[in-house]
Amino acid sequence: MEDARLILGLRRSGIRDERVLAAMTLLSRADFVPDRLRDIAAHDEALPIGEAQTISQPFVVALMSEALEIRPGDRVLEIGTGSGYQAAVLHLLGADVYSIEVREGLARAAAEHLQPFTGPRLHLRIGDGFAGWPEAAPFDAIVLTAAPERMPLTLVEQLAPGGRLVGPIGSQDEGQELVRLRKRDGGPVETERLISVRFVPMTPAPLQS
């Protein structure tokens, strides 16, 4: 019932992609948050998941999923697996999902949350999101769930012609914007600003000693 109210709220907030709404209807956000937060998991707000990270507000997850324009069979790179919720939405949209998480503890927890989706269309890795996943590139879409101050050129280069990249950019002090980049075939990368947001910073993997 609570999840049904959440989906209704997303419609009222302007989410129009019926495939995104259907995918989120099939998920219970409570399965992706710590046990102590299960009772408020269906609230439309970001929630802590440990290690100073959050599961994004459902409206933002829906908006990013809509902006990615996922088609079944698309190869999609996610930077920041977090709780696994966004990866589950992408999987239900029919994408071949490659998801990277820099924090080992979160990556292992997300793998447990994503057990129902284990199969040939879900690929998880512990690693540095700034490097992307070059051996699986090019990607039809890339989504960032943490904010770099500047968009990493490495990720833009891993977009296929016609590809879309959606993610926050900027700092928490100076403000962040959710943007969509389109890589035109043979042309320049186009940038579209969507909304103001507040995400945790995107951090590189620690240097190995």
PyMOL CGO cylinders between C-alpha atoms (Angstrom):
from pymol import cmd
from pymol.cgo import CYLINDER

trace = [
    CYLINDER, 0.00, 0.00, 0.00, 2.78, 2.44, 0.92, 0.3, 1, 1, 1, 1, 1, 1,
    CYLINDER, 2.78, 2.44, 0.92, 4.65, 1.66, -2.31, 0.3, 1, 1, 1, 1, 1, 1,
    CYLINDER, 4.65, 1.66, -2.31, 1.43, 2.20, -4.29, 0.3, 1, 1, 1, 1, 1, 1,
    CYLINDER, 1.43, 2.20, -4.29, 1.09, 5.65, -2.72, 0.3, 1, 1, 1, 1, 1, 1,
    CYLINDER, 1.09, 5.65, -2.72, 4.70, 6.35, -3.67, 0.3, 1, 1, 1, 1, 1, 1,
    CYLINDER, 4.70, 6.35, -3.67, 4.02, 5.54, -7.34, 0.3, 1, 1, 1, 1, 1, 1,
    CYLINDER, 4.02, 5.54, -7.34, 0.91, 7.75, -7.28, 0.3, 1, 1, 1, 1, 1, 1,
    CYLINDER, 0.91, 7.75, -7.28, 3.05, 10.54, -5.86, 0.3, 1, 1, 1, 1, 1, 1,
    CYLINDER, 3.05, 10.54, -5.86, 5.58, 10.10, -8.66, 0.3, 1, 1, 1, 1, 1, 1,
    CYLINDER, 5.58, 10.10, -8.66, 2.83, 10.49, -11.25, 0.3, 1, 1, 1, 1, 1, 1,
    CYLINDER, 2.83, 10.49, -11.25, 1.64, 13.66, -9.55, 0.3, 1, 1, 1, 1, 1, 1,
    CYLINDER, 1.64, 13.66, -9.55, 5.23, 14.96, -9.50, 0.3, 1, 1, 1, 1, 1, 1,
    CYLINDER, 5.23, 14.96, -9.50, 5.43, 14.73, -13.28, 0.3, 1, 1, 1, 1, 1, 1,
    CYLINDER, 5.43, 14.73, -13.28, 6.92, 11.31, -14.06, 0.3, 1, 1, 1, 1, 1, 1,
    CYLINDER, 6.92, 11.31, -14.06, 5.29, 10.26, -17.34, 0.3, 1, 1, 1, 1, 1, 1,
    CYLINDER, 5.29, 10.26, -17.34, 7.25, 7.22, -18.52, 0.3, 1, 1, 1, 1, 1, 1,
    CYLINDER, 7.25, 7.22, -18.52, 4.89, 4.31, -17.87, 0.3, 1, 1, 1, 1, 1, 1,
    CYLINDER, 4.89, 4.31, -17.87, 7.71, 1.77, -18.20, 0.3, 1, 1, 1, 1, 1, 1,
    CYLINDER, 7.71, 1.77, -18.20, 9.66, 3.48, -15.41, 0.3, 1, 1, 1, 1, 1, 1,
    CYLINDER, 9.66, 3.48, -15.41, 6.58, 3.62, -13.19, 0.3, 1, 1, 1, 1, 1, 1,
    CYLINDER, 6.58, 3.62, -13.19, 5.83, -0.05, -13.91, 0.3, 1, 1, 1, 1, 1, 1,
    CYLINDER, 5.83, -0.05, -13.91, 9.38, -1.06, -13.03, 0.3, 1, 1, 1, 1, 1, 1,
    CYLINDER, 9.38, -1.06, -13.03, 9.26, 0.82, -9.74, 0.3, 1, 1, 1, 1, 1, 1,
    CYLINDER, 9.26, 0.82, -9.74, 5.85, -0.70, -8.98, 0.3, 1, 1, 1, 1, 1, 1,
    CYLINDER, 5.85, -0.70, -8.98, 7.49, -4.13, -9.09, 0.3, 1, 1, 1, 1, 1, 1,
    CYLINDER, 7.49, -4.13, -9.09, 10.03, -3.15, -6.42, 0.3, 1, 1, 1, 1, 1, 1,
    CYLINDER, 10.03, -3.15, -6.42, 9.70, -2.59, -2.70, 0.3, 1, 1, 1, 1, 1, 1,
    CYLINDER, 9.70, -2.59, -2.70, 12.16, 0.09, -1.64, 0.3, 1, 1, 1, 1, 1, 1,
    CYLINDER, 12.16, 0.09, -1.64, 12.14, -1.50, 1.82, 0.3, 1, 1, 1, 1, 1, 1,
    CYLINDER, 12.14, -1.50, 1.82, 14.23, -4.33, 0.37, 0.3, 1, 1, 1, 1, 1, 1,
    CYLINDER, 14.23, -4.33, 0.37, 17.06, -1.87, -0.34, 0.3, 1, 1, 1, 1, 1, 1,
    CYLINDER, 17.06, -1.87, -0.34, 17.36, 0.04, 2.95, 0.3, 1, 1, 1, 1, 1, 1,
    CYLINDER, 17.36, 0.04, 2.95, 18.67, -0.91, 6.42, 0.3, 1, 1, 1, 1, 1, 1,
    CYLINDER, 18.67, -0.91, 6.42, 16.14, -2.79, 8.56, 0.3, 1, 1, 1, 1, 1, 1,
    CYLINDER, 16.14, -2.79, 8.56, 15.69, 0.16, 10.91, 0.3, 1, 1, 1, 1, 1, 1,
    CYLINDER, 15.69, 0.16, 10.91, 14.41, 2.28, 8.01, 0.3, 1, 1, 1, 1, 1, 1,
    CYLINDER, 14.41, 2.28, 8.01, 12.00, -0.21, 6.42, 0.3, 1, 1, 1, 1, 1, 1,
    CYLINDER, 12.00, -0.21, 6.42, 8.95, 1.52, 7.90, 0.3, 1, 1, 1, 1, 1, 1,
    CYLINDER, 8.95, 1.52, 7.90, 9.77, 4.78, 6.12, 0.3, 1, 1, 1, 1, 1, 1,
    CYLINDER, 9.77, 4.78, 6.12, 11.27, 3.30, 2.95, 0.3, 1, 1, 1, 1, 1, 1,
    CYLINDER, 11.27, 3.30, 2.95, 8.28, 4.34, 0.83, 0.3, 1, 1, 1, 1, 1, 1,
    CYLINDER, 8.28, 4.34, 0.83, 8.68, 8.00, 1.76, 0.3, 1, 1, 1, 1, 1, 1,
    CYLINDER, 8.68, 8.00, 1.76, 9.83, 10.16, -1.14, 0.3, 1, 1, 1, 1, 1, 1,
    CYLINDER, 9.83, 10.16, -1.14, 13.12, 11.16, 0.45, 0.3, 1, 1, 1, 1, 1, 1,
    CYLINDER, 13.12, 11.16, 0.45, 16.77, 10.14, 0.42, 0.3, 1, 1, 1, 1, 1, 1,
    CYLINDER, 16.77, 10.14, 0.42, 17.72, 7.75, 3.24, 0.3, 1, 1, 1, 1, 1, 1,
    CYLINDER, 17.72, 7.75, 3.24, 21.09, 6.76, 4.72, 0.3, 1, 1, 1, 1, 1, 1,
    CYLINDER, 21.09, 6.76, 4.72, 22.45, 3.33, 3.79, 0.3, 1, 1, 1, 1, 1, 1,
    CYLINDER, 22.45, 3.33, 3.79, 25.75, 3.47, 5.69, 0.3, 1, 1, 1, 1, 1, 1,
    CYLINDER, 25.75, 3.47, 5.69, 29.29, 4.70, 5.01, 0.3, 1, 1, 1, 1, 1, 1,
    CYLINDER, 29.29, 4.70, 5.01, 27.97, 8.29, 4.66, 0.3, 1, 1, 1, 1, 1, 1,
    CYLINDER, 27.97, 8.29, 4.66, 26.01, 7.28, 1.53, 0.3, 1, 1, 1, 1, 1, 1,
    CYLINDER, 26.01, 7.28, 1.53, 22.31, 7.44, 0.69, 0.3, 1, 1, 1, 1, 1, 1,
    CYLINDER, 22.31, 7.44, 0.69, 19.63, 5.77, -1.38, 0.3, 1, 1, 1, 1, 1, 1,
    CYLINDER, 19.63, 5.77, -1.38, 18.30, 8.53, -3.61, 0.3, 1, 1, 1, 1, 1, 1,
    CYLINDER, 18.30, 8.53, -3.61, 14.85, 10.06, -3.32, 0.3, 1, 1, 1, 1, 1, 1,
    CYLINDER, 14.85, 10.06, -3.32, 12.46, 7.91, -5.43, 0.3, 1, 1, 1, 1, 1, 1,
    CYLINDER, 12.46, 7.91, -5.43, 11.44, 10.93, -7.53, 0.3, 1, 1, 1, 1, 1, 1,
    CYLINDER, 11.44, 10.93, -7.53, 15.08, 11.47, -8.49, 0.3, 1, 1, 1, 1, 1, 1,
    CYLINDER, 15.08, 11.47, -8.49, 15.53, 7.77, -9.32, 0.3, 1, 1, 1, 1, 1, 1,
    CYLINDER, 15.53, 7.77, -9.32, 12.43, 7.92, -11.52, 0.3, 1, 1, 1, 1, 1, 1,
    CYLINDER, 12.43, 7.92, -11.52, 13.49, 11.17, -13.18, 0.3, 1, 1, 1, 1, 1, 1,
    CYLINDER, 13.49, 11.17, -13.18, 16.98, 9.85, -13.97, 0.3, 1, 1, 1, 1, 1, 1,
    CYLINDER, 16.98, 9.85, -13.97, 15.56, 6.57, -15.28, 0.3, 1, 1, 1, 1, 1, 1,
    CYLINDER, 15.56, 6.57, -15.28, 13.13, 8.49, -17.48, 0.3, 1, 1, 1, 1, 1, 1,
    CYLINDER, 13.13, 8.49, -17.48, 15.86, 10.84, -18.74, 0.3, 1, 1, 1, 1, 1, 1,
    CYLINDER, 15.86, 10.84, -18.74, 18.09, 7.89, -19.71, 0.3, 1, 1, 1, 1, 1, 1,
    CYLINDER, 18.09, 7.89, -19.71, 15.47, 6.78, -22.29, 0.3, 1, 1, 1, 1, 1, 1,
    CYLINDER, 15.47, 6.78, -22.29, 16.30, 3.11, -21.77, 0.3, 1, 1, 1, 1, 1, 1,
    CYLINDER, 16.30, 3.11, -21.77, 15.31, 0.63, -24.45, 0.3, 1, 1, 1, 1, 1, 1,
    CYLINDER, 15.31, 0.63, -24.45, 15.29, -3.14, -23.86, 0.3, 1, 1, 1, 1, 1, 1,
    CYLINDER, 15.29, -3.14, -23.86, 18.73, -4.49, -24.64, 0.3, 1, 1, 1, 1, 1, 1,
    CYLINDER, 18.73, -4.49, -24.64, 20.56, -1.22, -23.97, 0.3, 1, 1, 1, 1, 1, 1,
    CYLINDER, 20.56, -1.22, -23.97, 23.97, -1.58, -22.35, 0.3, 1, 1, 1, 1, 1, 1,
    CYLINDER, 23.97, -1.58, -22.35, 23.95, 0.71, -19.30, 0.3, 1, 1, 1, 1, 1, 1,
    CYLINDER, 23.95, 0.71, -19.30, 26.79, 1.69, -16.96, 0.3, 1, 1, 1, 1, 1, 1,
    CYLINDER, 26.79, 1.69, -16.96, 25.91, 2.78, -13.43, 0.3, 1, 1, 1, 1, 1, 1,
    CYLINDER, 25.91, 2.78, -13.43, 28.51, 4.63, -11.39, 0.3, 1, 1, 1, 1, 1, 1,
    CYLINDER, 28.51, 4.63, -11.39, 27.70, 4.05, -7.71, 0.3, 1, 1, 1, 1, 1, 1,
    CYLINDER, 27.70, 4.05, -7.71, 25.73, 0.86, -7.03, 0.3, 1, 1, 1, 1, 1, 1,
    CYLINDER, 25.73, 0.86, -7.03, 24.85, 2.08, -3.53, 0.3, 1, 1, 1, 1, 1, 1,
    CYLINDER, 24.85, 2.08, -3.53, 21.94, 0.00, -2.25, 0.3, 1, 1, 1, 1, 1, 1,
    CYLINDER, 21.94, 0.00, -2.25, 21.26, -1.56, -5.66, 0.3, 1, 1, 1, 1, 1, 1,
    CYLINDER, 21.26, -1.56, -5.66, 17.86, 0.12, -6.11, 0.3, 1, 1, 1, 1, 1, 1,
    CYLINDER, 17.86, 0.12, -6.11, 18.69, 2.09, -9.27, 0.3, 1, 1, 1, 1, 1, 1,
    CYLINDER, 18.69, 2.09, -9.27, 20.35, -0.98, -10.80, 0.3, 1, 1, 1, 1, 1, 1,
    CYLINDER, 20.35, -0.98, -10.80, 17.17, -2.99, -10.13, 0.3, 1, 1, 1, 1, 1, 1,
    CYLINDER, 17.17, -2.99, -10.13, 15.05, -0.35, -11.88, 0.3, 1, 1, 1, 1, 1, 1,
    CYLINDER, 15.05, -0.35, -11.88, 17.37, -0.38, -14.90, 0.3, 1, 1, 1, 1, 1, 1,
    CYLINDER, 17.37, -0.38, -14.90, 17.30, -4.17, -15.01, 0.3, 1, 1, 1, 1, 1, 1,
    CYLINDER, 17.30, -4.17, -15.01, 13.50, -4.20, -14.97, 0.3, 1, 1, 1, 1, 1, 1,
    CYLINDER, 13.50, -4.20, -14.97, 13.55, -1.74, -17.89, 0.3, 1, 1, 1, 1, 1, 1,
    CYLINDER, 13.55, -1.74, -17.89, 15.33, -4.44, -19.89, 0.3, 1, 1, 1, 1, 1, 1,
    CYLINDER, 15.33, -4.44, -19.89, 18.86, -3.03, -19.72, 0.3, 1, 1, 1, 1, 1, 1,
    CYLINDER, 18.86, -3.03, -19.72, 22.10, -4.98, -19.62, 0.3, 1, 1, 1, 1, 1, 1,
    CYLINDER, 22.10, -4.98, -19.62, 23.42, -3.35, -16.42, 0.3, 1, 1, 1, 1, 1, 1,
    CYLINDER, 23.42, -3.35, -16.42, 27.07, -2.82, -15.48, 0.3, 1, 1, 1, 1, 1, 1,
    CYLINDER, 27.07, -2.82, -15.48, 27.29, -1.29, -12.00, 0.3, 1, 1, 1, 1, 1, 1,
    CYLINDER, 27.29, -1.29, -12.00, 30.42, -0.15, -10.13, 0.3, 1, 1, 1, 1, 1, 1,
    CYLINDER, 30.42, -0.15, -10.13, 30.67, 0.62, -6.41, 0.3, 1, 1, 1, 1, 1, 1,
    CYLINDER, 30.67, 0.62, -6.41, 33.88, 1.91, -4.82, 0.3, 1, 1, 1, 1, 1, 1,
    CYLINDER, 33.88, 1.91, -4.82, 32.94, 0.91, -1.23, 0.3, 1, 1, 1, 1, 1, 1,
    CYLINDER, 32.94, 0.91, -1.23, 33.36, -2.81, -0.67, 0.3, 1, 1, 1, 1, 1, 1,
    CYLINDER, 33.36, -2.81, -0.67, 30.83, -3.02, 2.18, 0.3, 1, 1, 1, 1, 1, 1,
    CYLINDER, 30.83, -3.02, 2.18, 28.10, -1.34, 0.15, 0.3, 1, 1, 1, 1, 1, 1,
    CYLINDER, 28.10, -1.34, 0.15, 28.96, -3.40, -2.93, 0.3, 1, 1, 1, 1, 1, 1,
    CYLINDER, 28.96, -3.40, -2.93, 28.53, -6.65, -1.00, 0.3, 1, 1, 1, 1, 1, 1,
    CYLINDER, 28.53, -6.65, -1.00, 25.24, -5.52, 0.54, 0.3, 1, 1, 1, 1, 1, 1,
    CYLINDER, 25.24, -5.52, 0.54, 23.95, -4.43, -2.87, 0.3, 1, 1, 1, 1, 1, 1,
    CYLINDER, 23.95, -4.43, -2.87, 24.85, -7.81, -4.34, 0.3, 1, 1, 1, 1, 1, 1,
    CYLINDER, 24.85, -7.81, -4.34, 22.62, -9.42, -1.70, 0.3, 1, 1, 1, 1, 1, 1,
    CYLINDER, 22.62, -9.42, -1.70, 19.78, -7.00, -2.45, 0.3, 1, 1, 1, 1, 1, 1,
    CYLINDER, 19.78, -7.00, -2.45, 20.13, -7.77, -6.16, 0.3, 1, 1, 1, 1, 1, 1,
    CYLINDER, 20.13, -7.77, -6.16, 20.07, -11.56, -5.79, 0.3, 1, 1, 1, 1, 1, 1,
    CYLINDER, 20.07, -11.56, -5.79, 16.61, -11.78, -7.45, 0.3, 1, 1, 1, 1, 1, 1,
    CYLINDER, 16.61, -11.78, -7.45, 18.13, -10.20, -10.58, 0.3, 1, 1, 1, 1, 1, 1,
    CYLINDER, 18.13, -10.20, -10.58, 21.26, -12.33, -10.80, 0.3, 1, 1, 1, 1, 1, 1,
    CYLINDER, 21.26, -12.33, -10.80, 21.83, -13.45, -14.37, 0.3, 1, 1, 1, 1, 1, 1,
    CYLINDER, 21.83, -13.45, -14.37, 23.49, -12.54, -17.66, 0.3, 1, 1, 1, 1, 1, 1,
    CYLINDER, 23.49, -12.54, -17.66, 22.12, -8.97, -17.69, 0.3, 1, 1, 1, 1, 1, 1,
    CYLINDER, 22.12, -8.97, -17.69, 23.54, -7.89, -14.32, 0.3, 1, 1, 1, 1, 1, 1,
    CYLINDER, 23.54, -7.89, -14.32, 27.26, -7.23, -13.84, 0.3, 1, 1, 1, 1, 1, 1,
    CYLINDER, 27.26, -7.23, -13.84, 28.65, -5.90, -10.54, 0.3, 1, 1, 1, 1, 1, 1,
    CYLINDER, 28.65, -5.90, -10.54, 32.14, -4.68, -9.77, 0.3, 1, 1, 1, 1, 1, 1,
    CYLINDER, 32.14, -4.68, -9.77, 34.00, -3.13, -6.85, 0.3, 1, 1, 1, 1, 1, 1,
    CYLINDER, 34.00, -3.13, -6.85, 36.18, -0.38, -8.30, 0.3, 1, 1, 1, 1, 1, 1,
    CYLINDER, 36.18, -0.38, -8.30, 36.78, 3.22, -9.24, 0.3, 1, 1, 1, 1, 1, 1,
    CYLINDER, 36.78, 3.22, -9.24, 33.82, 4.80, -11.00, 0.3, 1, 1, 1, 1, 1, 1,
    CYLINDER, 33.82, 4.80, -11.00, 36.03, 7.50, -12.53, 0.3, 1, 1, 1, 1, 1, 1,
    CYLINDER, 36.03, 7.50, -12.53, 37.62, 4.78, -14.68, 0.3, 1, 1, 1, 1, 1, 1,
    CYLINDER, 37.62, 4.78, -14.68, 34.29, 3.44, -15.90, 0.3, 1, 1, 1, 1, 1, 1,
    CYLINDER, 34.29, 3.44, -15.90, 34.20, -0.07, -17.36, 0.3, 1, 1, 1, 1, 1, 1,
    CYLINDER, 34.20, -0.07, -17.36, 36.28, 0.27, -20.55, 0.3, 1, 1, 1, 1, 1, 1,
    CYLINDER, 36.28, 0.27, -20.55, 36.28, -3.38, -21.58, 0.3, 1, 1, 1, 1, 1, 1,
    CYLINDER, 36.28, -3.38, -21.58, 32.45, -3.36, -21.68, 0.3, 1, 1, 1, 1, 1, 1,
    CYLINDER, 32.45, -3.36, -21.68, 32.19, -0.02, -23.51, 0.3, 1, 1, 1, 1, 1, 1,
    CYLINDER, 32.19, -0.02, -23.51, 30.64, 1.55, -25.46, 0.3, 1, 1, 1, 1, 1, 1,
    CYLINDER, 30.64, 1.55, -25.46, 27.45, 2.08, -23.45, 0.3, 1, 1, 1, 1, 1, 1,
    CYLINDER, 27.45, 2.08, -23.45, 24.08, 3.23, -24.70, 0.3, 1, 1, 1, 1, 1, 1,
    CYLINDER, 24.08, 3.23, -24.70, 23.53, 5.03, -21.39, 0.3, 1, 1, 1, 1, 1, 1,
    CYLINDER, 23.53, 5.03, -21.39, 25.49, 5.95, -18.27, 0.3, 1, 1, 1, 1, 1, 1,
    CYLINDER, 25.49, 5.95, -18.27, 24.01, 7.05, -14.95, 0.3, 1, 1, 1, 1, 1, 1,
    CYLINDER, 24.01, 7.05, -14.95, 25.87, 8.61, -12.02, 0.3, 1, 1, 1, 1, 1, 1,
    CYLINDER, 25.87, 8.61, -12.02, 24.46, 8.28, -8.51, 0.3, 1, 1, 1, 1, 1, 1,
    CYLINDER, 24.46, 8.28, -8.51, 27.10, 10.53, -6.94, 0.3, 1, 1, 1, 1, 1, 1,
    CYLINDER, 27.10, 10.53, -6.94, 28.30, 13.96, -8.01, 0.3, 1, 1, 1, 1, 1, 1,
    CYLINDER, 28.30, 13.96, -8.01, 31.71, 14.74, -9.52, 0.3, 1, 1, 1, 1, 1, 1,
    CYLINDER, 31.71, 14.74, -9.52, 32.66, 18.41, -9.58, 0.3, 1, 1, 1, 1, 1, 1,
    CYLINDER, 32.66, 18.41, -9.58, 33.30, 18.06, -13.32, 0.3, 1, 1, 1, 1, 1, 1,
    CYLINDER, 33.30, 18.06, -13.32, 32.04, 15.35, -15.62, 0.3, 1, 1, 1, 1, 1, 1,
    CYLINDER, 32.04, 15.35, -15.62, 34.85, 12.79, -16.11, 0.3, 1, 1, 1, 1, 1, 1,
    CYLINDER, 34.85, 12.79, -16.11, 35.95, 12.73, -19.75, 0.3, 1, 1, 1, 1, 1, 1,
    CYLINDER, 35.95, 12.73, -19.75, 36.69, 9.01, -19.35, 0.3, 1, 1, 1, 1, 1, 1,
    CYLINDER, 36.69, 9.01, -19.35, 32.97, 8.32, -18.90, 0.3, 1, 1, 1, 1, 1, 1,
    CYLINDER, 32.97, 8.32, -18.90, 31.91, 10.54, -21.79, 0.3, 1, 1, 1, 1, 1, 1,
    CYLINDER, 31.91, 10.54, -21.79, 34.35, 8.66, -24.02, 0.3, 1, 1, 1, 1, 1, 1,
    CYLINDER, 34.35, 8.66, -24.02, 32.68, 5.37, -23.05, 0.3, 1, 1, 1, 1, 1, 1,
    CYLINDER, 32.68, 5.37, -23.05, 29.31, 6.51, -24.44, 0.3, 1, 1, 1, 1, 1, 1,
    CYLINDER, 29.31, 6.51, -24.44, 28.24, 5.05, -27.76, 0.3, 1, 1, 1, 1, 1, 1,
    CYLINDER, 28.24, 5.05, -27.76, 27.18, 7.43, -30.54, 0.3, 1, 1, 1, 1, 1, 1,
    CYLINDER, 27.18, 7.43, -30.54, 23.65, 8.49, -29.63, 0.3, 1, 1, 1, 1, 1, 1,
    CYLINDER, 23.65, 8.49, -29.63, 24.30, 7.61, -26.00, 0.3, 1, 1, 1, 1, 1, 1,
    CYLINDER, 24.30, 7.61, -26.00, 22.88, 9.45, -22.99, 0.3, 1, 1, 1, 1, 1, 1,
    CYLINDER, 22.88, 9.45, -22.99, 24.65, 10.23, -19.71, 0.3, 1, 1, 1, 1, 1, 1,
    CYLINDER, 24.65, 10.23, -19.71, 22.54, 11.39, -16.75, 0.3, 1, 1, 1, 1, 1, 1,
    CYLINDER, 22.54, 11.39, -16.75, 23.97, 12.45, -13.42, 0.3, 1, 1, 1, 1, 1, 1,
    CYLINDER, 23.97, 12.45, -13.42, 24.59, 15.23, -10.93, 0.3, 1, 1, 1, 1, 1, 1,
    CYLINDER, 24.59, 15.23, -10.93, 27.52, 17.58, -11.28, 0.3, 1, 1, 1, 1, 1, 1,
    CYLINDER, 27.52, 17.58, -11.28, 28.96, 20.18, -8.92, 0.3, 1, 1, 1, 1, 1, 1,
    CYLINDER, 28.96, 20.18, -8.92, 29.81, 20.46, -5.23, 0.3, 1, 1, 1, 1, 1, 1,
    CYLINDER, 29.81, 20.46, -5.23, 27.56, 20.40, -2.16, 0.3, 1, 1, 1, 1, 1, 1,
    CYLINDER, 27.56, 20.40, -2.16, 28.90, 23.82, -1.15, 0.3, 1, 1, 1, 1, 1, 1,
    CYLINDER, 28.90, 23.82, -1.15, 28.42, 25.58, -4.48, 0.3, 1, 1, 1, 1, 1, 1,
    CYLINDER, 28.42, 25.58, -4.48, 25.37, 23.66, -5.68, 0.3, 1, 1, 1, 1, 1, 1,
    CYLINDER, 25.37, 23.66, -5.68, 24.69, 20.71, -7.96, 0.3, 1, 1, 1, 1, 1, 1,
    CYLINDER, 24.69, 20.71, -7.96, 22.61, 20.22, -11.07, 0.3, 1, 1, 1, 1, 1, 1,
    CYLINDER, 22.61, 20.22, -11.07, 21.26, 17.07, -12.62, 0.3, 1, 1, 1, 1, 1, 1,
    CYLINDER, 21.26, 17.07, -12.62, 22.32, 17.07, -16.27, 0.3, 1, 1, 1, 1, 1, 1,
    CYLINDER, 22.32, 17.07, -16.27, 21.80, 14.93, -19.35, 0.3, 1, 1, 1, 1, 1, 1,
    CYLINDER, 21.80, 14.93, -19.35, 24.54, 14.65, -21.94, 0.3, 1, 1, 1, 1, 1, 1,
    CYLINDER, 24.54, 14.65, -21.94, 23.82, 13.36, -25.44, 0.3, 1, 1, 1, 1, 1, 1,
    CYLINDER, 23.82, 13.36, -25.44, 26.64, 12.12, -27.63, 0.3, 1, 1, 1, 1, 1, 1,
    CYLINDER, 26.64, 12.12, -27.63, 25.52, 12.93, -31.15, 0.3, 1, 1, 1, 1, 1, 1,
    CYLINDER, 25.52, 12.93, -31.15, 26.78, 10.65, -33.89, 0.3, 1, 1, 1, 1, 1, 1,
    CYLINDER, 26.78, 10.65, -33.89, 29.66, 12.55, -35.45, 0.3, 1, 1, 1, 1, 1, 1,
    CYLINDER, 29.66, 12.55, -35.45, 28.77, 15.76, -33.61, 0.3, 1, 1, 1, 1, 1, 1,
    CYLINDER, 28.77, 15.76, -33.61, 29.45, 17.52, -30.30, 0.3, 1, 1, 1, 1, 1, 1,
    CYLINDER, 29.45, 17.52, -30.30, 28.23, 16.35, -26.90, 0.3, 1, 1, 1, 1, 1, 1,
    CYLINDER, 28.23, 16.35, -26.90, 25.10, 18.30, -25.95, 0.3, 1, 1, 1, 1, 1, 1,
    CYLINDER, 25.10, 18.30, -25.95, 24.34, 19.17, -22.32, 0.3, 1, 1, 1, 1, 1, 1,
    CYLINDER, 24.34, 19.17, -22.32, 20.85, 19.72, -20.90, 0.3, 1, 1, 1, 1, 1, 1,
    CYLINDER, 20.85, 19.72, -20.90, 20.26, 20.89, -17.33, 0.3, 1, 1, 1, 1, 1, 1,
    CYLINDER, 20.26, 20.89, -17.33, 17.33, 19.15, -15.63, 0.3, 1, 1, 1, 1, 1, 1,
    CYLINDER, 17.33, 19.15, -15.63, 16.89, 20.17, -11.96, 0.3, 1, 1, 1, 1, 1, 1,
    CYLINDER, 16.89, 20.17, -11.96, 18.89, 21.30, -8.94, 0.3, 1, 1, 1, 1, 1, 1,
    CYLINDER, 18.89, 21.30, -8.94, 19.83, 18.35, -6.71, 0.3, 1, 1, 1, 1, 1, 1,
    CYLINDER, 19.83, 18.35, -6.71, 21.93, 17.38, -3.72, 0.3, 1, 1, 1, 1, 1, 1,
    CYLINDER, 21.93, 17.38, -3.72, 23.98, 14.18, -4.02, 0.3, 1, 1, 1, 1, 1, 1,
    CYLINDER, 23.98, 14.18, -4.02, 26.90, 12.77, -2.09, 0.3, 1, 1, 1, 1, 1, 1,
    CYLINDER, 26.90, 12.77, -2.09, 30.26, 13.53, -3.74, 0.3, 1, 1, 1, 1, 1, 1,
    CYLINDER, 30.26, 13.53, -3.74, 31.72, 11.04, -6.21, 0.3, 1, 1, 1, 1, 1, 1,
    CYLINDER, 31.72, 11.04, -6.21, 34.97, 9.74, -4.77, 0.3, 1, 1, 1, 1, 1, 1,
    CYLINDER, 34.97, 9.74, -4.77, 37.81, 7.81, -6.43, 0.3, 1, 1, 1, 1, 1, 1,
    CYLINDER, 37.81, 7.81, -6.43, 39.13, 4.51, -5.16, 0.3, 1, 1, 1, 1, 1, 1,
    CYLINDER, 39.13, 4.51, -5.16, 41.84, 4.89, -2.49, 0.3, 1, 1, 1, 1, 1, 1,
    CYLINDER, 41.84, 4.89, -2.49, 45.41, 4.60, -3.68, 0.3, 1, 1, 1, 1, 1, 1,
    CYLINDER, 45.41, 4.60, -3.68, 46.98, 1.21, -3.15, 0.3, 1, 1, 1, 1, 1, 1,
    CYLINDER, 46.98, 1.21, -3.15, 50.06, 1.24, -0.90, 0.3, 1, 1, 1, 1, 1, 1,
]
cmd.load_cgo(trace, "trace")
